[in-house]
Amino acid sequence: MSQVDVKLEDISSVKKKISFEIPWDEVKAELDSVYREVGKKAKIKGFRPGKVPRKVLENYFREEAESETINNLINKYYWQTLDEKEITALSRPEINQEDLKENSSFIFSASFETEPEFEPQGYQEMDLHREKIIVTENDIKKKIDELRNMFATMEEISDERPVKKGDFVMIDFQGTFQGEQPDGMKAENFFLEIGSQKFIPGFEEQITGMKKDETRQIKVTFPEDYHEKKYASQEVIFDVALKNIKEKKLPNFDESFIKNFEKYDSLEDLKNEINKALEEEAARNSEANLQNNITESLLEKNEFEAPPSLVERQIFYMMADMQRRMVAGGMDEKSASELCFNMHDQFKEEAEKQVKSFLILKKIAEKQSITVGDTEADEHIRELTAKYGKDYELIKKAYENEDRIENLKTELRQKKVFDFIVQSANIKETEKQGLAAAEVKK
């Protein structure tokens, strides 16, 4: 049997090309196999199934048989070569092929993206800065206020006082743009929190001062980056009718407040739980900031090209995440999708950064033989279920059904890499007062 000629070349640091020359005897063997299968199924008048002569089959099915032969040869030798050479392709191959010719070798090439080859630099004995975040009384008060807001009630304003920031209003409105009144700018019984900045800039501010049953004409200029381009930077007039004003009333934080919870016996128990949760949040933020510092340093010390296919994949994830958050915030799905699509290029820089960070940490893990097995992943799931009081089997099944196990292993491996880097690092530690002053740096 003749030898298949295979040539591998680097097109760039993240793209390879494999060229194949398959001798005729290999091509003929595959073509004969395809025709045998065709012959078993072919129904041609005057011939019994499986008894159709090859020449007749060629007259009827040549194009289909040759196309299937080409696909079979490409798939066989492309994947076989990747496996033999231990190459991981990140993208679908770009195939360049010739037609089948009698007594001639079949020639084709496959181009595809791969991870860049590089030696990770600068990850040992790093000079790092860790902020120890100290929880303050202001942090505790803010958390208590968040809890009080969760159990707040709405009370209608009975006096004649005007709308102020923080009020919730019920309004009817109709927008007018260039003499027309678009349906998308009309609403009845629209519930709006004044100061939430959920409306076009300037709209909520002009409702401030209105009284119940008052009508007012409001002029606003839409932002330059508004998702519907025809309204971007354009002035729109809104006729607004104020139907109702409600004020949020917060419950007192006293012993009666714990009746909202089943797990606390006293106000002191609740305060202790709040403090514990804030301490844990402070520790997580401190750790996240340290990891971000490590990542920034590694990005500076390791220069390489990010595979475009991985960058595009990351942009898609970021766009999908933003769309979900916009829809959760009240935007309709179509508008959210259009806005995210238009922001594609704005995501690119951050996507490249995330892809490079992932590849650097992966290279360090490979170099230091840092791995995460099934047992470790399973132990982590057990810890999560114990911490949050969930059913282990249910959570484990969810991970398996959604194919999240590999993602979990990747996360745990990255955590191990960060721990490895920290162990050899020179760390200067300082204290930072308050969670708000020490938010996680992106």
N, C-alpha and C positions, 0 to 999 in steps of 0.2 A: 504494500500500500504506500502511495506517495506521501511525502511529508508536506503538511500545510505550512506555508511561509507566513510568519507573523513578525511584524515590525512595530515597536513601540517608540513614540517620540513625544517630547514635551513641547506643546505649543506655547504655553506660558506657565507660570508658577502654579496655576490652578486649573490648567486644561491640558489634557493628553489626547493623543490620537493613536489608534491601533489600526494598522493596515494588514489586510489578509489577502493571501493568494491561495485559493483552494484548488488543487489539481483536479483534472477532469474525472479521474476515476472516483474521487469522493463525491463530486457533483452528480455523476451518472448514477452512483449507488443511491443517493438521496432521491433523484428524479425517478428512478425505477420504483423505489418504495412508495412515492406519492402516487404514481400511476397504478400501482397495485391496489392501493386503497380506493382510488377513483373508480377502478374497474369493478370493485365489489359493490359499489353503490349505483353505478351508471345504469340508466334505463334507456336503451336505444332500440328502436323498432327493428325486429329481425334477429336480435341476439338475446340469448339468455343471460341473466345477471351473472357476472363473474366470468363470462365467456367472450367478452367483447375484445377483438384484436387490438393490439397496441396502436397500430396505425389509425384505426377508427377513433380510438380514444384521443389520439393527438389531434385529429381533425376537429373534434368537438370541444376538447377541454385543454388545449395546449396553454392558453394564456393563464387559466386558473392553476394548472399544474406547475407551470414554471414560477408563477408568483408564490405559491405555497412552498416550493423548493427553496427559493431565495430566502423567504422568511425563516424557514427551518435552519438553513445553513448559517444565516446571520445570528439567530438566537443561540444556536449550538456553540459556535466558535467564539462569539463575543463573550457570553457568560462563562464559558469554559476558561477562556484566557484571563478574565478578571479573577477568577477563582485561583487559577494556577499561579498568577503573579501577585496575589493578595492585594488587589487594587479595589478600593471602594469608590464607585461612581456616585456622584452627588446629583447628577442630572440625567435626564433621558438622553441616549446617544443620538448625535446627528449622523445619520447614515448617508454615505456617498457610495453608490454602487453602479456596476455595469450590468448589462443584460446577460442572460445565459447564452453561450455560443457552443455549438457542437464541437467536441474534441478540444475545448479551450478551458483554461483555468477560469474560475469565477473570482473576480477581484472586487473587494469592497473595503471601506474604511469606516471607523466609528470614532467620533470625537465627543468628549464628555468632560465634565468638571470633576475635580478631585480636591481633597483638602491639601493646602500648601505644606510642603516639607520644610521645617525649620527647627532649629535647636533653641528651646526656650531659654531666655536670658534673664538675669537679675531677680530671681525669685528666692535666693538664699541670702541670709543676713541682711535683710532689707531694713532701712531706717524708717520706722513708722510712728504715727501719733495716734494714741487712743484717748478718746474723751469719755470719762466716766460721768454719766448723766445723773445728776442728783434731783430726785423728785421733790418739788416744792409745795408749799401750802396752796399756791396759786394753781398748780396742776391738779391737786385734789379738789379744789373748789370748782374748777372747770369741769372735772369729771362728774362731780355731784350735780352741777347744773345740767349736764347732758342727760343724766338720769331723770332729773326733775322734768326736763323737756319731754322725755318719753311718756310721762304720765300727765302731761299738761292737758287742760281742758280749754275749749273755746267758748267765750262768753260774748254775747252781742252787746255792742255799745248802745246804751239807752239814752244817753244825753246827746247834746248837739255838738260835741267836740269834733274837730276835723281829724282826718287821717294823719297818722304819724308813722314813722319808721318802726317796723316790727308788727304793725297791724296786718290782719288778713281781710281782704276786701272781696266782695262779690260784684263783678262788673259785667256790663254788656259793652261791646265795642265794635266799631266798623271802620276799617281803614280805607282811605281814598288815595289812589296813586294815579297821577296824570289824568284826573277826571273820571277814573273808573274805580269800582268798588269790588276788588277780588274776593272770592269766597274764602280764600285762605287767610284773609285779614279780618274775618268776622267771627264773633263768638258771643254766646249768651250764657249768663250765670258762670262766668269764668272766675275761678278762685285763685287769688294771687297774694303772695306775701310781699309786703312792701319792704324793699331792701334786700330781697333775695337775689336780685340781678338776673332773674330768669327771663326777663323781657328785653326788648331792644333798649340799649342804653338811652337814658333820658325819659323813658316812658313812666317808670315807677316814681321817679322824682317829681314829675308833674301831677301825679295823682295825690301826692302828699299835700295836705291842706284842704282837700275836697271834703264835703259833708254828705251824709246820707241823702239820697234822692237828687243830688246835684248832677248836672251834666256839664261836660267841659270838652273843648276841642284842644287836642294835643298834637304838636308837631315834633316829629323825630326824624333823624337822619340815620339810615341803616349803615352798618359798618362796611368798610371796604371789602372785607373778606366774607361777606354774607354768602351763604351757600346758594341762594338763588341770585344769579349774577345780575338779572335785570333790576333788582332792588338795591344792589350794592352801591353805597355812597349816594343813594337817592333819598329825597325827602318824601315822607308819607304823613298825611293828616289823619288822625284818629278821632272819631266822635265817641266819647266815653260817658256812660251813665253809671253812677255809683249806686248800687242797690242795697248794700249791706256792709257794715264794719264789724269785725270781730277781733277781740283781744285775747291773746294767750294768757291763761292764768296758770302759774306754776304752783304745785303743791308745796307745802312747807316740808323742810327736811327735818323731821322730828320722829319720835317713836312710832307715830301712826303711819309714817311713810313705808316702814318695812312690811306693812300688810300687803304691799304690792308683790312681795317675794315670798316664796315658800321656804327657802333655805336659810333664812336669817332669823335668829331669835331676838336680836337686839340691834339697835342702831350702831352700837360699837362693832358688832360682827360685820355689818355692811361696810363700815369705814375701814376696818382691817382688810376686807376683801378688795376694796377699792385701792388701798395703798399697795397691797400685794400685786394687783394687776398692773398698776403704774410702774412698780419696780421692775416687773418682768418686761414691760414695754420699753422702759429705759435701757435695760440690758440688751434687748433685741436691737434697738436703735443704735446703741453704741457699737455692737457687733457689726451691724450693717454698714455703718460709717467706716469702720476699720476695713471691712472687705472692699468697700468702694475705693478707699485709699490704695489698697493693694492692687486692685484692678487698674486704676489710673496709672500707677507706677509701672505695671507690667506692660500696658499699652504703649507707654513712652519708650520702653526698652526693647520692645519686639515689633519690628516693622515688617509687614507682609501684606499680601493682597487677600482680601476676603472674597471667597467664591461668590459670584453674582447670584447663583441660584439660592444659596443659603441666605443671602441678604434679602432677596425677594420674598423668600418664605417668612423671614422675620418681619418684614414690612406688612405682609398679609396678616400675621398674628396681631401686630400692633393696631392695624386698621380695624380688625374684627373686635379687638378688646375695646377700642374707643367707641365703636358703633354700639356695642352692648351697653356701655356706660351712658351714652347719649340717650338711648332708648329707655334705659332705666330712669333717666332724669326727666323723661317726659317728651322727648322729641320723637316724631313719627319715624318709622323704620326706613322709609324711602329717603327722606331728607337726611337722616343720619348716614345712610349708605353713600349718598351722593357727596356729602361733605367730607367723609373719610376718604373716598376715592380721589377727590380733588386735592387732598393733603398727602398723597402718595410720596411725592418728592421730599416733603418736609420730614418724613419719617426716615429717610435714607441714611442720614449721618448717624443717628442713634442706632439704627438697625446694624450698620457696619460695625459700630463699636461693640454691640452685644455679641455679634457673630465672632469677632476677633477675640473677645474676652473668653467666650466658650472654647474656642480652639486653643488658646494659650493654656487654659486650665486643663484641657484634655491632654495636651502635650506633656505638661508637668506630671500629670497622673501616670501617663505611659512611662515616662522616664524614671519616675520614682516607684513604679509598680504599685500604684494606689488603685485599689479596686473595691467594688461593692457587690457582694453576692446576694443570692435570694434570701439567705437567712437574715442578713442585716436589714434588707428591705422589709422582711416580714416582722422583725423586731420593732422597726420604726412604726409600722402600721399598728402593732399591738400597743405601743406607747401612746399613739394618738387616740386610739379608741378608749384606752384607760383614762387618759387625761380629760377627754370630753364626754365620757360616759356613753359611748356608742357601742353598737354590736360589732364585734370583730369580724364575724363571718360576712356580715352585710357590707362592711367597708372593704374587706379584702375582695369580695366579689365585684364591687364597683370599680376597684382598681384594675382588676383583670378584664372586666367587660369593656372598659374604656381604654384599655391598652396604656394605662398610666404607670405601670410598674417600671418600664424602662426610663421614663421621665423621672420617676422617684429615685431610681438608682443613680441617674446623672446628677440630680440635686445633692444626694448624699455623698457622691464622689467629689463634687466640687467643694462641699463643706470639709471633707477630709483634706483636700488640697490646701484650702485656706488655713486649716489647723496646722498642717505641715509647715507652711510658710511662716506662720506666727511663732512656731516653736524655735526657729532659728533667727528670728528678727530682733533688732534692737528697738524696743518700744519705749517711747516717752509718753507718760500718762498724765493727763490734766483733768480737772473737774469742770463740769459745765452745769450751771444751775438752771433747772427747768427743762421740761420736754419740748416746749414751744421754741426755746432758744437753741435747741440741738436737734432739729428735725433731720431726718435721713437725707443726706446729700446725694443728689443724683449724679 
